[in-house]
Amino acid sequence: MTIECTFTGAKVLRGDGWCDAPLSIAAGVVQHSGGTRTVDLGGYWVLPGIVDVHGDGFERHMAPRRGALREAENGVIACASELAANGITTAVMAQFFSWEGGIRSPDFAEHVFDCVCRVRPTVPIDLRLQLRLETHLLDEFDRVGAAIDRFGIRYVVFNDHLPHQRLSEGRKPPRLVGQALKAGRNPDAHFAFLLDLHSRSAEVATAVDRLSATLRARGVVVGSHDDSTAADRAVWAGRGATVSEFPETLEAAQAARDDGARIVMGAPNIVRGASHAGNIPASDLLRAGLCDALASDYHYPSPARAAFRLEELGICTLADAWRMVSRGPARVLDLADRGDLERGQRADCVVLDPDTRRIVATIAGGQVAYMSGSIAERFMSG
């Protein structure tokens, strides 16, 4: 059930900046004016809901322990609550479709997709799906197309995590035994499987070209992942990939900007001050104007924290920083109905305590998704 009210007294981040004017919501969208009920939010800030364009933090909810995989639907529900508590009103759940097996296998991916589709209508948060496809998983490409149709997936990103150098030398990659156990395979069988995938590298380009064209024809957003060079990015631009996720170098990010792709970086990178993998810091790309959106990646609290961190670093104002986690990601996903608090847009907003910088309430599509502490008194008595 959506709420209908007017928030008064708050500092509100609108599309053109901060203002003190009341904010009205009704029927799940921002309105020119609201009904007779008002909620006094004096002393608080109201900002657009966070659009998380890429997050896999849900994995710990879906599979909290190896072998404990039977409560995935409840895991989605728990994840939706965590998303709301962190101000995320639209969440793209990035699920691997990979040779790595286990919780990244095609079988488990379809299980996740099915659970999300069943839970989605019952929670306020807009849960969306991203399929992260390993380029060398050639025998599963037809299955990918079927999954996209069955589960309504609108975003596909291509990855290649095979340790090609080791495999080309016939050497076992590091952590092979652990990977094999997670995949439920004998280590020798897992190594043989990886060698077989690597041996088919010559087939990959044609197969990916064909699949990318099919996806684009279906209106699916296509993205590349971990571009390292301008040449890498040029290949994906030729395939119609309009998103470059987590480019590893300034060169690759500049190439993505030049070909018109939208660039996504990880919010944890901003919070930590560096890439955990030793790649270019996201802050460097932001300073260079080479980032359009920040994503939670593996940590749902990070988008909001990254926005505050960008302000602290003097890279941009909080208003511009927040747009990196709201408007920017919405545009990456071609979602024009959210990301700002303007008339006619979805009523997605967060209420923030400016003293503690904590999110105290989240409204998603006009529904209360999260509320904590004394802010509840304002809503109950308004």
N, C-alpha and C positions, 0 to 999 in steps of 0.2 A: 504494500500500500504506500503510495507516494504522499508526502506531506505538502501542505499548502500554507505558506507563511511568508512574511517579510522580515529579513534580518536587518536590524537597525543598530547604529552606534559602532559598527565594526569598521576597520580599515580594510577595504576590498580591493583586490588586484583584478582590474578589468583588462580588456584587450589593449587599451591605450595607456595603462598605468594605474597607480593607486588612486582611490577616491574614497570619500566618506558617505556617498549616497547609499540609500537602502538597497538591498538586493532581494528581489522577490522570486520565488519559485512556486510553480503549480503544474500539475499534470506532467511532472517529470522533466520540465524544461524551465529555463530562466525566462521570466516574464517582465513586461514593462512595469506592471504593478501587481501586487498580490491581493489576497483577501483581507479580512479584518484582523486576522491573527498576526501579531508581531512577536518576534523573539529578540530581546535586547542582548546584543553581543558586544556591548561596550567593553573596551580593553582587549578585545581579541582581533585577530586578522582572519579574513576569509580569502582563500586562494583557489584557483582551479584544481580540480582533482588531478592526480598524477596518472599519466598514461604510460604504462610500462611496456615498452616495445619489444623487450626480450628478457625473459627471466626463467631460470631453471631451479630456483630455490625450492620449488614444490617437490623436488625429488625426495627430500627427507620426509615429507608427509606421505608420499605415495609408497615409499619403501623405507621405513624407519630403521630396518635392520635386515641384513641379508636373509632371504627366505621368508621374511614377514611381509608378504605382498598381497594379502587378502583383503585389506581394508582401504583400498585405493579410493573408493567413492567417499568414504568418511575423510580420507586425506585431502580430497579436493575441498570439502566443506571447511576443514580446519585451515587450509591454505587461504581460502577466501576471507576468513576472519583475520588472518595475519596481514593479508593485503590491505584490508580496510583499516586496520590499526596503524598502518604505515602510509595512509593517505592515497593508496593506489585504487582508482575507481575503474580503470580499464587495464586488464592484465593479459599480455600475450605469454602463454605458457609454452616455452621453447622445448620441445621434446625431440630427443635424438631418434633417428631411424637409421641404426648403425650396425656395422659388423661387430661392434664391441660387445654385443650381447647383454644379458641381464636386463637391467632397467633401461638400457639403451637399445634393446633389440626391437625389430619390427613387431614382434608379438606383443611385447610390453607397451610399445608405442600405441598400438591399436587399443589396448586395454585402457591406457590413459585417455586417449581421445574419446572413447566410449563413456568413461566415467565423467569427464568434463561435460560432455554433451547432456548427460542425464542430470548433473547437478546444476548446470548453468541457469535453467529457468527458476531455480529455487533460492538463489542468492542475489543480493543487490549488485555485487561487483560484476562488470561485464567481462566474462572470461572468454578469451580467444585462444586460438591454437596456431602455433608455428611448427612446421615439420622441418627438422634439421637433417638433411639427407647427406649421407656419405657418398661422394661421387663414384666410388669404386664398387658400390653395392649394386652392380648392374642387373643381377637376376631379380632384384626386387622393384625395379622401376615401374613395371605394370601394377604392382601392388600399391605403389605410391599414388598413382593416378586414381585407383579405386578408393583409397583412403581419403583423398582430397574430396572426391565426390560424396562419399558416404558421410563424412564428418563436417563438411562445409569449411574446410581449411582454406584460408585466403592468403597465407603467407608461407613461403618455402625458402629456406636458406640452404645453400650448398656448402658442405665442409669436406675437407680431405685431411684426416688425421692419421693416415697410414704412415708408418716410419719408413719411408721409401729408401732412404740412404742405407739403413741397416739391411733392409730386405734385398736391395740390389746387390749387396755384398754377401748375401746368404747367412747373415748373422742374426741371432735372436735379439729382438729389441729389449730394452730395460723393462723390468716389471712384467715380463711376459707371463710368469706363473700367476701373479695376482690377477692380471686381466683375464687369463684363461679360467680361473676359478669363478670370477664374477660372471663370466659368460656361460659357466656350466660345461666347459670343455676340458678335455685332457690337454695339458700344455703343448705336447707334440702335435696334437690335432689342430690346436689353435694356431700354432706357428705355420703348419702346412696350409691352413685356411688363409692366413695373411699372405703367404707367398703366392698362392693362387690369385688372390685379388690383385696383388702387385703385378703379376705377370700379364694381366689383362689391361694394363694402363693404356695401351694403344687404342683400345676400344672406347675409352671413356669420353673423349672429346665429342665424338659423333653422337653418342648416346645422350650426353648432357645437353648438347645443342638441340636435339630433338625434343627432349623432355621440357627444356626451358621454353621452347616455342609453344608446346602444348599448354603449359601452365599459363603463359601470358594470354593465350587465346581464351582461356577460361576466366580471365580477370584476376588471376593470382599474382600478388606482389612477389617478385623474385629478388633474392639478395645473395651477395657473396659474403664470405666470412674469412677474416684474417688475411686480407690482401697484404702482400709484402712489397711488391714492386709495381711500377706503373704498367709493366707488361701484364702482370696478374690482373690488374684492374681492367685493362683494355680487353682482355678475353671475356670478362664477365659483362662489361658494357656491351660488347657485341652480342651477348646472349640476352640482352634486355634486363639485366639485373639493375634495378633502380635504387637499391640499398647496398651500402658497403658497411658491414658490421665489423667493428673493432679492427680497422686497418692497423698494421703493425709499425708502419713507418710514415714519416712526413711525405715521402715520395708517393706512396700509395694513396694517402689521404688527398693529396693535391690532385692526383689523377682522377680520383672519384669526384672531387669538386669540379674539375674541368669537364668531365663527361656528364655532369648534371645529376649524379647520384646523391642521395641523402646519406649522411654519414652518422653512424651510431657508435658511441663509445660507452664504456662501462662506468657507471657511477661509483662502484667500489674503487676504481682506479683514481678517481678524484679524491675520495675520502682517505685512501692510503697514501696518496701523493705519488704513486708510481704503479706501473703494471706489475702484477704478480708474476708475469712471464718474462719480464725484462724488456718489453716492447716500449714504444714511445709513450711517455706520460700523456694522458688525456688532456691535462691542463695545457700542455704545449700546443696541442691541436686547437683547443679553444682559443688560446691567445692568437693563433694564426687564422682564426675564423674558419676552421676546418672541422667543425662538429655541429650537427643539427639537433641531436637528441642524445640524452643520457638514459641508459637502461639499468635495471637492477642487477642484471647478469646473474649472480648467484646469491645476492643478499638484498632482501626486500626493504630494509630500512635505509639503504644507501641513496636512492634518488633524492629524498628530502634532505638528507644530511649533505649530499653533494652540492645541492643548491646553496645551502648556508656556507659551505666551504668555499665555493666560488666567490661569494661576497667577501668572506674573510680574506681571501687571497688578493682581492682587488682586481680580479679578472673581469668581473662585470657586476652590475647591481643585482640585488636579490630579485627584482622583477624580471630582469633578463635571464637570470639563472633559473628561476622557476619555469620560465617558458621552455627551457631545455628539458624539463621533465613533464610538461603538459602540452603546450601547443606544438612544439617540435616533434615529439613522438607521434602525436595525432596526425600530423602531416605526412610523416614517414608511412603511416598506414593508410593514407588517403581518406582519413576520417575528418570531414569538415564540420561535424556536428558537436565537437568537443575540443577541449584544450584551452578555451577562454570562457569567461563568464559574461557572455553577451546574449541579448534577447534571442530566443529561439533555440539556443544550444541546450544540450543535455544539462540537467541540474546536477552536475558533478562538482563537488566542492569540499574543501577541507577547512576546518576551523583550527586555528593555530594560536597557542599561547606564546606571545612574542617574548616573554621573559624567560621561559624555559625552552622555547623553540620545540615544544612537543605538540604533536597533533592530538587534539582532544575530541574531535568529532569528524566523521566522514559521511558525506551524503553522496550516494551514487544513483543517478537516474531519478532523483527525488526521493529515494528511500534512505532511511537511516541505516548505514552499514556498520558504524562504530561510534560509540560515545563513552566517555570515561570521566569520572570525577564530578566536580561541581558544575561543569557545563550542562549536565543533564537537568539541573535545577532550572536553568534558563529556559530550556525547551519545555519542561513540564509546567512551568508557571507562566509561560508566555501567552 
